[in-house]
């Protein structure tokens, strides 16, 4: 296994699943239904093509085999603003490939910063990952998970509160472990 996938799995285990930031992540992670794809390049044209291929793959593969895909970008889009531009492009590509309502894209980046926050605000760590990533999710699975989870609209505010209580030092300690 390569180092990017290992770092991503540790981050999922310690932060996303460990802190229950995404209550829907535990089962796919524990059952090995997360697909990890590393894009080593820096050019966004091949990245866009790969993202579309992965979205199509996910839409055509049974959820029991691959529930979700993390497209890990160790060399591409290190600048957060460039990443946000590509994220907008990826959403357009989903629509253009008739995948709207089938696949959605969630975003994670090492420098993730919510609008109106300071760069080191604890809440930014709810979306900070070891590498820039595009998380491809099945809309059907998200819908099913939301139906069975109490107050799903409160997940972001619970996560922000959790990260604030943990504080920057606590978050960084978890990330080092």
C-alpha positions as CSV (number, residue, x, y, z in Angstrom):
1,X,0.0,0.0,0.0
2,X,1.4,3.4,-0.8
3,X,2.0,6.2,1.7
4,X,-0.9,8.4,0.5
5,X,-3.4,5.6,1.0
6,X,-1.9,4.7,4.4
7,X,-2.1,8.4,5.6
8,X,-5.7,8.7,4.3
9,X,-6.7,5.5,6.1
10,X,-5.1,6.8,9.4
11,X,-6.9,10.1,9.0
12,X,-10.3,8.4,8.4
13,X,-9.7,6.1,11.4
14,X,-8.5,8.8,13.8
15,X,-10.5,11.9,12.7
16,X,-13.5,11.1,10.4
17,X,-14.6,7.8,12.0
18,X,-12.8,8.2,15.3
19,X,-14.4,11.5,16.1
20,X,-17.6,10.5,14.3
21,X,-17.5,13.6,12.1
22,X,-19.3,11.6,9.4
23,X,-21.6,9.1,11.1
24,X,-22.1,7.4,7.7
25,X,-18.4,6.7,7.2
26,X,-17.9,4.0,9.8
27,X,-19.6,1.1,8.0
28,X,-18.0,1.6,4.5
29,X,-14.6,2.1,6.2
30,X,-15.0,-1.0,8.5
31,X,-16.3,-3.2,5.7
32,X,-13.6,-2.2,3.1
33,X,-16.0,-0.5,0.7
34,X,-14.0,2.7,0.4
35,X,-12.2,2.9,-2.9
36,X,-8.9,4.7,-2.7
37,X,-7.5,6.1,-6.0
38,X,-4.3,8.1,-6.0
39,X,-3.7,10.6,-8.8
40,X,0.1,11.3,-8.9
41,X,0.0,14.0,-11.6
42,X,-0.4,17.7,-11.4
43,X,-2.3,18.5,-14.7
44,X,-6.0,19.1,-14.2
45,X,-7.1,17.8,-17.6
46,X,-6.1,14.1,-16.8
47,X,-7.4,14.7,-13.3
48,X,-10.8,15.7,-14.6
49,X,-11.0,12.7,-16.9
50,X,-10.0,10.4,-14.0
51,X,-12.7,12.0,-11.8
52,X,-15.3,11.3,-14.4
53,X,-14.1,7.7,-14.9
54,X,-14.3,7.1,-11.1
55,X,-17.7,8.7,-10.9
56,X,-19.0,6.5,-13.7
57,X,-17.3,3.4,-12.1
58,X,-19.0,4.1,-8.8
59,X,-22.4,4.6,-10.5
60,X,-22.1,1.3,-12.2
61,X,-20.6,-0.8,-9.4
62,X,-22.7,-2.4,-6.7
63,X,-22.4,-0.6,-3.4
64,X,-21.4,-3.9,-1.7
65,X,-18.2,-3.8,-3.8
66,X,-17.5,0.0,-3.6
67,X,-19.6,2.3,-1.6
68,X,-17.6,5.5,-2.0
69,X,-14.4,6.7,-3.6
70,X,-11.7,8.9,-2.3
71,X,-9.6,10.5,-5.1
72,X,-6.4,11.4,-3.4
73,X,-4.3,14.2,-5.0
74,X,-0.8,14.3,-3.4
75,X,0.7,16.6,-6.1
76,X,-2.3,18.3,-7.6
77,X,-4.1,21.4,-6.4
78,X,-2.0,22.3,-3.4
79,X,-3.4,25.8,-3.4
80,X,-6.8,25.8,-1.7
81,X,-8.4,28.5,-4.0
82,X,-7.3,26.5,-7.1
83,X,-8.8,23.4,-5.5
84,X,-12.1,25.2,-5.0
85,X,-12.1,26.2,-8.6
86,X,-11.5,22.6,-9.6
87,X,-14.3,21.5,-7.2
88,X,-16.7,23.8,-9.1
89,X,-15.5,22.2,-12.3
90,X,-16.0,18.7,-11.0
91,X,-19.6,19.5,-10.1
92,X,-20.1,20.7,-13.7
93,X,-18.5,17.5,-15.0
94,X,-21.0,15.5,-12.8
95,X,-23.9,17.3,-14.5
96,X,-22.4,17.0,-18.0
97,X,-22.0,13.3,-17.6
98,X,-25.6,12.8,-16.5
99,X,-24.6,11.9,-12.9
100,X,-26.4,14.6,-11.1
101,X,-28.6,13.0,-8.6
102,X,-26.4,9.9,-8.7
103,X,-23.0,11.0,-7.5
104,X,-22.1,14.0,-5.4
105,X,-18.6,15.4,-4.6
106,X,-17.5,16.3,-1.1
107,X,-14.3,18.2,-0.5
108,X,-11.3,17.8,1.7
109,X,-8.0,19.7,1.6
110,X,-5.1,20.2,4.0
111,X,-5.7,24.0,4.0
112,X,-9.5,23.8,4.1
113,X,-10.9,27.1,5.4
114,X,-14.6,27.9,5.8
115,X,-15.6,31.4,4.7
116,X,-15.4,33.8,7.6
117,X,-13.0,31.8,9.7
118,X,-9.3,32.3,10.6
119,X,-6.9,29.8,9.0
120,X,-6.2,27.9,12.2
121,X,-9.8,27.9,13.5
122,X,-10.6,24.4,14.9
123,X,-13.8,24.1,12.7
124,X,-11.7,24.1,9.5
125,X,-10.3,20.7,10.6
126,X,-13.7,19.0,10.0
127,X,-12.7,19.2,6.3
128,X,-8.9,19.0,6.5
129,X,-7.3,15.9,5.1
130,X,-3.6,14.8,4.6
131,X,-3.9,15.6,0.9
132,X,-6.3,17.4,-1.4
133,X,-9.2,14.9,-2.0
134,X,-12.4,14.6,-3.9
135,X,-14.9,12.3,-2.2
136,X,-17.3,10.7,-4.6
137,X,-20.5,9.6,-2.9
138,X,-23.6,7.8,-4.1
139,X,-26.6,10.1,-3.6
140,X,-28.8,7.0,-2.9
141,X,-26.5,5.9,-0.1
142,X,-26.4,9.4,1.4
143,X,-30.2,9.6,1.2
144,X,-30.6,6.3,3.0
145,X,-28.1,7.2,5.7
146,X,-29.8,10.5,6.3
147,X,-33.2,8.8,6.7
148,X,-31.8,6.7,9.5
149,X,-29.9,9.4,11.4
150,X,-31.5,11.7,13.9
151,X,-31.2,15.4,13.1
152,X,-28.7,15.1,10.2
153,X,-28.9,18.8,9.5
154,X,-27.2,19.4,12.8
155,X,-24.1,17.3,11.9
156,X,-22.0,20.3,10.8
157,X,-22.8,22.3,14.0
158,X,-22.1,19.3,16.2
159,X,-18.8,18.7,14.3
160,X,-17.8,22.4,14.8
161,X,-18.5,22.2,18.5
162,X,-16.6,18.9,18.8
163,X,-13.5,20.4,17.1
164,X,-13.7,23.6,19.2
165,X,-13.8,21.5,22.4
166,X,-10.9,19.4,21.2
167,X,-8.9,22.6,20.3
168,X,-6.0,23.0,17.9
169,X,-3.6,21.2,20.3
170,X,-5.9,18.2,20.7
171,X,-6.5,18.0,16.9
172,X,-2.8,18.2,16.1
173,X,-2.1,15.5,18.8
174,X,-4.6,13.2,17.1
175,X,-3.1,13.9,13.7
176,X,0.4,13.0,15.0
177,X,-0.6,9.7,16.6
